[in-house]
Amino acid sequence: MNFKKMQGFLIMILVMIAVAGCIIFYIRSDSGDVTVIQAGESDKGNVEVTDENVVSASKDKTQGELETKTVFVHVAGQVKNPGVYELQFGARVIDAVNMAGGPLDEADLDSLNLAKKLNDEEKVYVPKKGESIPVSNNPATATANFSTSPAPANLHKININTAGLEELKSLPGIGDVLAERIIEYRNANGPFKKIEDIMNVEKIGPKTFENIKDKITI
């Protein structure tokens, strides 16, 4: 009888150990689930911070591109070093004159609007004192003060030796392609000697010349 009691007691102990082991395993598994959820929440927070950083970096890049934009301007006339210069977007006529080495002693700076902002492909011509330059032939003179003496006969004509792309396109029958060809011809062969020389430009024939001859000058 004592042996049977002892056997029953051992079986009871084994059952209790098994039950305790199951409980411990369940508790550990449940604790692991909580840890995984917390890690997920932490990862989600990190993604949100990263997105904000990307947006900020994109804005900085766009701002930097605007700050580095430049324009190319042709500076001619009474300056020490005439030529084509690259300036920051938003630069003014005075900046272009200084970039070209500054004005010569005979330069008439009062005929220019030195505060005017520059555009890409623009030409700034610094005239000599006493020299008369029509406003339409020199954008840098825009809004400057001029004398009230009679205007020259060619005031409203386009100077085909100095006009930019937009000015040339204002002529009848001259579009983007022909305006670019005029500038390319001028750069390759030098200034036109007479207005009839414009017919040397490809695709500009007698008919086109008849339409523009009263509107151009050199």
C-alpha positions as CSV (number, residue, x, y, z in Angstrom):
1,M,0.0,0.0,0.0
2,N,2.8,2.4,0.8
3,F,4.3,1.7,-2.6
4,K,1.0,2.5,-4.4
5,K,0.7,5.7,-2.4
6,M,4.2,6.7,-3.3
7,Q,3.6,5.9,-7.0
8,G,0.4,8.1,-7.0
9,F,2.3,10.9,-5.4
10,L,5.1,10.8,-8.0
11,I,2.5,10.8,-10.8
12,M,0.8,13.9,-9.3
13,I,4.2,15.7,-9.1
14,L,4.9,15.0,-12.8
15,V,1.5,16.3,-13.8
16,M,2.1,19.5,-11.8
17,I,5.5,20.0,-13.4
18,A,4.0,19.5,-16.9
19,V,1.3,22.0,-16.2
20,A,3.8,24.5,-14.8
21,G,5.9,24.1,-17.9
22,C,3.0,24.9,-20.2
23,I,2.1,28.0,-18.2
24,I,5.7,29.3,-18.4
25,F,5.9,28.6,-22.1
26,Y,2.6,30.5,-22.7
27,I,3.8,33.5,-20.7
28,R,7.1,33.7,-22.6
29,S,5.3,33.5,-26.0
30,D,2.8,36.2,-25.0
31,S,5.7,38.5,-23.8
32,G,7.5,38.0,-27.2
33,D,4.4,39.2,-29.1
34,V,4.3,42.4,-27.1
35,T,8.0,43.1,-28.0
36,V,7.4,42.6,-31.7
37,I,4.5,45.1,-31.7
38,Q,6.6,47.7,-29.9
39,A,9.4,47.2,-32.4
40,G,6.9,47.7,-35.3
41,E,5.6,50.9,-33.7
42,S,9.2,52.2,-33.4
43,D,9.9,51.4,-37.1
44,K,6.8,53.2,-38.2
45,G,8.0,56.3,-36.3
46,N,11.4,56.1,-38.0
47,V,9.8,56.1,-41.5
48,E,7.9,59.2,-40.7
49,V,11.0,61.1,-39.7
50,T,12.8,59.9,-42.8
51,D,10.0,61.2,-45.1
52,E,10.3,64.7,-43.5
53,N,14.0,64.7,-44.1
54,V,13.5,63.8,-47.8
55,V,11.0,66.6,-48.3
56,S,13.4,69.1,-46.6
57,A,16.3,67.9,-48.8
58,S,14.2,68.3,-51.9
59,K,13.3,71.9,-51.0
60,D,17.0,72.7,-50.3
61,K,17.9,71.3,-53.7
62,T,15.3,73.4,-55.5
63,Q,16.4,76.5,-53.7
64,G,20.0,75.8,-54.7
65,E,19.2,75.4,-58.3
66,L,17.4,78.8,-58.4
67,E,20.4,80.4,-56.7
68,T,22.9,79.0,-59.3
69,K,20.9,80.1,-62.5
70,T,22.9,82.3,-64.7
71,V,22.5,84.5,-67.8
72,F,24.8,85.2,-70.7
73,V,25.2,88.9,-71.8
74,H,27.1,90.5,-74.6
75,V,28.8,93.7,-73.4
76,A,30.2,96.0,-76.2
77,G,31.1,99.7,-76.8
78,Q,33.1,101.8,-74.4
79,V,34.3,99.2,-71.9
80,K,37.8,97.9,-71.3
81,N,37.1,94.2,-72.2
82,P,34.1,93.8,-74.6
83,G,32.8,90.3,-74.9
84,V,30.2,87.7,-73.7
85,Y,29.9,87.3,-69.9
86,E,28.1,84.9,-67.6
87,L,26.4,86.6,-64.7
88,Q,24.1,85.5,-61.9
89,F,20.4,85.6,-62.6
90,G,19.1,89.0,-61.4
91,A,22.3,90.9,-62.1
92,R,22.0,94.4,-63.4
93,V,23.5,96.5,-66.2
94,I,26.1,98.0,-63.9
95,D,27.3,94.4,-63.0
96,A,27.8,93.6,-66.7
97,V,29.8,96.8,-67.3
98,N,32.0,96.1,-64.3
99,M,32.4,92.4,-65.4
100,A,33.8,93.8,-68.8
101,G,36.5,95.7,-66.9
102,G,34.6,98.9,-66.3
103,P,33.9,101.9,-68.6
104,L,36.4,103.8,-70.6
105,D,37.0,107.5,-70.0
106,E,34.7,108.4,-73.0
107,A,31.9,106.2,-71.9
108,D,28.5,107.8,-71.5
109,L,27.1,105.9,-68.5
110,D,24.3,108.5,-68.0
111,S,22.6,107.2,-71.2
112,L,22.2,103.8,-69.7
113,N,19.8,102.5,-67.0
114,L,22.5,101.0,-64.8
115,A,19.9,99.5,-62.4
116,K,18.0,97.5,-65.1
117,K,18.0,93.7,-64.6
118,L,19.6,91.7,-67.4
119,N,18.0,89.0,-69.5
120,D,19.6,86.0,-71.1
121,E,21.0,86.7,-74.6
122,E,20.8,90.5,-74.0
123,K,23.4,92.9,-75.4
124,V,24.6,95.9,-73.4
125,Y,26.1,98.6,-75.6
126,V,28.0,101.4,-73.7
127,P,28.0,104.5,-76.1
128,K,30.6,107.1,-76.4
129,K,29.8,110.6,-75.1
130,G,27.9,112.5,-77.7
131,E,26.9,109.2,-79.5
132,S,23.2,108.7,-80.1
133,I,21.9,105.2,-79.6
134,P,18.2,104.4,-80.2
135,V,16.4,102.8,-77.3
136,S,15.2,99.9,-79.4
137,N,18.8,99.0,-80.4
138,N,20.1,98.9,-76.8
139,P,17.9,97.4,-74.1
140,A,20.1,98.7,-71.4
141,T,18.9,102.3,-72.2
142,A,15.3,101.4,-71.3
143,T,13.7,103.9,-68.9
144,A,16.8,106.1,-69.0
145,N,16.4,109.9,-69.5
146,F,17.0,111.3,-72.9
147,S,17.0,114.8,-74.4
148,T,13.9,116.2,-76.1
149,S,15.7,116.7,-79.4
150,P,14.1,115.2,-82.5
151,A,14.5,111.4,-82.6
152,P,16.6,109.9,-85.4
153,A,14.8,108.6,-88.5
154,N,15.8,105.0,-87.6
155,L,14.5,105.2,-84.0
156,H,11.9,102.5,-84.5
157,K,14.0,100.3,-86.8
158,I,15.6,97.1,-85.7
159,N,19.4,97.0,-85.9
160,I,20.2,93.6,-87.4
161,N,23.8,93.8,-86.1
162,T,22.8,94.2,-82.4
163,A,19.2,92.9,-82.1
164,G,18.6,89.9,-80.0
165,L,16.3,86.9,-80.7
166,E,13.0,88.6,-79.5
167,E,13.7,91.8,-81.4
168,L,14.4,89.9,-84.7
169,K,11.2,87.9,-84.2
170,S,9.2,91.1,-84.2
171,L,10.0,91.6,-87.8
172,P,7.3,90.3,-90.3
173,G,8.0,86.8,-91.6
174,I,10.9,86.2,-89.1
175,G,10.2,83.4,-86.6
176,D,12.4,81.5,-84.2
177,V,14.3,79.6,-86.9
178,L,15.2,82.7,-89.1
179,A,16.0,84.8,-86.1
180,E,18.5,82.2,-84.9
181,R,20.0,81.9,-88.3
182,I,20.5,85.7,-88.5
183,I,22.4,85.6,-85.2
184,E,24.4,82.5,-86.2
185,Y,25.4,84.2,-89.5
186,R,26.3,87.4,-87.7
187,N,28.5,85.5,-85.2
188,A,30.2,83.5,-88.0
189,N,30.7,86.4,-90.5
190,G,30.8,89.6,-88.5
191,P,28.3,92.5,-88.7
192,F,26.2,93.1,-91.8
193,K,27.8,95.9,-94.1
194,K,24.4,96.8,-95.6
195,I,20.8,95.8,-94.9
196,E,20.8,93.8,-98.2
197,D,23.3,91.5,-96.8
198,I,20.6,89.9,-94.7
199,M,19.6,88.0,-97.8
200,N,22.8,86.0,-97.4
201,V,21.2,84.3,-94.5
202,E,19.7,80.9,-95.5
203,K,15.9,81.0,-96.3
204,I,15.8,84.9,-96.4
205,G,15.2,85.8,-100.0
206,P,14.0,88.9,-101.9
207,K,10.4,88.5,-100.9
208,T,11.2,88.4,-97.2
209,F,13.6,91.3,-97.6
210,E,10.9,93.4,-99.2
211,N,8.7,92.9,-96.2
212,I,11.4,94.0,-93.7
213,K,13.7,96.4,-95.5
214,D,11.8,99.5,-94.1
215,K,12.0,98.1,-90.6
216,I,15.7,97.3,-90.3
217,T,18.9,99.2,-90.1
218,I,22.7,98.6,-89.4
